[in-house]
Amino acid sequence: MVKVTLLDYGAGNVKSLYNALVALGCDVEQTDEPAKVAAAAVLLFPGVGAFGACMSMLERKQLVEPLKAYIRAGRPFLGICLGMQTLFEASDESTGVRGLGIVPGTVGRFDGTRLGLAVPQIGWNGIIPRQASPLLDALSPGDAVYFVHSFRAPLGAAAPEWVLCETEYGERFVSGIQRGKVAAVQFHPEKSGPVGLAVLGGFISSSLAMPPAKAVAAAAHQPGRPRVPIGSSSSGLCKRIVACLDVRANDKGDLVVTKGDQYDVRDKEDGGDVRNLGKPVALAR
């Protein structure tokens, strides 16, 4: 089986992406060595943190030139989050720092005051396909992916032929780019459940002559589910309520959901037992 190379340059946790790729049946190699980046058959670059710090780390590890050469050769590549932003020429996050310069344009910050929205964007949102791609083949209405970012590529930052998809967050921004086998997304497919696995599966399946069966299955469009037309949004911004349960052990050692008054969770009657409102697993369903 051909190895899939995961660039781990030391700036963040890549375990979630590693686990997602393994779940898709991939043989994954993590590396920060320039020679292994240059020799990779398929390369994924999950960027984390600040633009300037990321570029500094890539420079220090002598990864900038191998990355540029790999991507400019049109070989299979997927950047994620900051891994997408570094493909641009620059970012307002780190003035004076040059990006990889693969895609013309500059990344900017969301204007939360003008938009009336919280920055960073943290949560689930839809995507609007702008070109056909194996990464988005399985996308259906209602599907959403997970974002966490303060900076984005505004419309017009990338040449139209690069734009894979867009997203609405107070304004329209570029949430994915692709040209040939080189692609990148602003969202986190590894944290986006089955929809994210379909995106990763589509990338892997289109990058290898003999992709793992699990990757092919994850990327397959499900019969009976309509595809999202080019130019239409799969979903809007998803507002979700997360129920928080106060759980503790009672005097018998059982975990129960309880409710307290100024941290006092014991009933005034019934022998002063810990107030029991039910089992946490049952109530969380």
Helices and strands as residue ranges (DSSP letters): E 3-7, H 15-23, E 27-31, H 34-39, E 43-47, H 51-60, H 64-72, E 77-81, H 82-85, E 88-91, E 103-109, H 112-115, E 121-125, E 128-129, G 134-136, E 145-149, E 151-154, G 160-162, E 163-168, E 172-179, E 182-185, G 189-191, H 193-207, H 213-219, E 247-249, E 255-257, G 270-272, H 280-284
